[in-house]
Amino acid sequence: MDKKFAERFTVEWLDAWNAHDLDKILSHYAEDFEMCSPVITQLLGEPLGRLRGTKAVRDYWAKALALVPDLRFEWQATLLGVDSITLCYKGARGRMVAEVFHFDPADRIIRVEAHYAV
């Protein structure tokens, strides 16, 4: 994973989320990416906590943004892997979050795993 790409991705991703711009957020993702999060189970009742594809995830994120209209992410750290980046940030109500983003060779996200502090 290239450090400059990771730094640029971090800024662009956080800026898009803090602007609540779903089009900009989703511009980083492959069309059929997979999202894994315990919040999917909480908000949608999806027992496996998984969604696939931009349409399903857009609907989920739109619902989440409607529930927390003042949502802002505060960056804490960017961690590099082989073909992945982990972003650590404070999310809703200051809760610590780590999201692991796996990328394809074209630098599009193909899988995300969200983890939340207990």
C-alpha positions as CSV (number, residue, x, y, z in Angstrom):
1,M,0.0,0.0,0.0
2,D,1.4,3.4,-1.0
3,K,1.7,6.0,1.7
4,K,0.7,8.9,-0.5
5,F,-2.4,7.0,-1.7
6,A,-3.4,6.2,1.9
7,E,-3.0,9.9,3.0
8,R,-5.0,11.1,0.0
9,F,-7.7,8.5,0.5
10,T,-7.9,9.3,4.2
11,V,-8.5,13.0,3.6
12,E,-11.0,12.5,0.7
13,W,-13.0,9.8,2.6
14,L,-13.3,11.8,5.8
15,D,-14.1,15.0,3.9
16,A,-16.9,13.2,1.9
17,W,-18.4,11.7,5.1
18,N,-18.2,15.0,7.0
19,A,-20.0,16.7,4.1
20,H,-22.6,13.8,4.1
21,D,-22.0,13.5,0.3
22,L,-23.0,9.9,-0.5
23,D,-21.9,10.2,-4.2
24,K,-18.3,11.3,-3.1
25,I,-18.2,8.6,-0.5
26,L,-19.3,5.8,-2.9
27,S,-16.8,7.0,-5.6
28,H,-14.1,5.1,-3.7
29,Y,-15.9,1.8,-3.9
30,A,-16.3,-1.0,-6.5
31,E,-19.9,-1.5,-7.6
32,D,-20.2,-4.9,-5.9
33,F,-18.2,-4.2,-2.7
34,E,-19.1,-5.9,0.5
35,M,-19.7,-4.0,3.7
36,C,-19.5,-5.7,7.1
37,S,-20.6,-3.9,10.3
38,P,-22.5,-4.7,13.5
39,V,-24.4,-1.4,12.9
40,I,-26.0,-3.1,9.8
41,T,-27.5,-5.6,12.1
42,Q,-28.7,-2.9,14.5
43,L,-30.2,-0.6,11.8
44,L,-31.5,-3.1,9.3
45,G,-31.9,-6.3,11.2
46,E,-29.6,-8.0,8.8
47,P,-28.4,-11.0,10.9
48,L,-25.0,-11.4,9.3
49,G,-24.2,-7.7,9.3
50,R,-23.3,-7.8,5.7
51,L,-24.4,-5.9,2.6
52,R,-23.2,-6.1,-1.0
53,G,-23.2,-3.4,-3.7
54,T,-23.5,0.3,-3.8
55,K,-27.3,0.4,-4.0
56,A,-27.8,-1.6,-0.7
57,V,-25.0,0.3,1.1
58,R,-26.2,3.7,-0.1
59,D,-29.6,3.0,1.3
60,Y,-28.1,1.9,4.6
61,W,-25.8,4.9,4.9
62,A,-28.7,7.3,3.9
63,K,-30.7,5.8,6.8
64,A,-27.8,6.2,9.2
65,L,-27.2,9.8,8.2
66,A,-30.9,10.6,8.6
67,L,-30.7,9.2,12.2
68,V,-27.6,11.2,13.0
69,P,-27.8,14.4,11.0
70,D,-24.8,16.0,12.8
71,L,-22.5,13.1,12.2
72,R,-18.8,14.0,11.9
73,F,-15.8,11.8,11.9
74,E,-12.6,12.9,13.7
75,W,-9.5,11.2,12.3
76,Q,-7.2,9.4,14.8
77,A,-4.8,7.3,12.7
78,T,-4.3,5.7,9.3
79,L,-2.7,2.2,9.3
80,L,-1.2,0.6,6.2
81,G,-1.5,-3.1,5.2
82,V,-0.5,-4.9,2.1
83,D,-3.6,-4.2,0.1
84,S,-5.6,-2.5,2.8
85,I,-5.9,0.6,4.9
86,T,-7.3,0.8,8.4
87,L,-8.8,4.2,9.4
88,C,-9.2,4.9,13.1
89,Y,-11.6,7.7,14.0
90,K,-14.1,9.0,16.4
91,G,-17.6,8.7,15.1
92,A,-21.1,9.3,16.6
93,R,-21.0,10.4,20.2
94,G,-17.2,10.2,20.2
95,R,-17.2,6.4,19.9
96,M,-13.9,4.9,18.6
97,V,-14.2,3.2,15.2
98,A,-11.7,1.3,13.0
99,E,-12.6,0.5,9.4
100,V,-10.5,-1.9,7.4
101,F,-10.7,-1.1,3.7
102,H,-9.5,-3.8,1.2
103,F,-8.6,-2.5,-2.3
104,D,-8.5,-4.0,-5.8
105,P,-5.6,-3.3,-8.2
106,A,-7.4,-0.2,-9.4
107,D,-7.5,1.2,-5.9
108,R,-11.3,0.7,-5.5
109,I,-12.6,-0.6,-2.2
110,I,-13.9,-4.2,-2.6
111,R,-14.5,-5.0,1.1
112,V,-14.9,-3.1,4.3
113,E,-15.0,-4.3,7.9
114,A,-16.1,-1.8,10.5
115,H,-15.2,-2.3,14.2
116,Y,-16.5,-0.3,17.1
117,A,-15.2,0.2,20.6
118,V,-17.2,-1.5,23.3
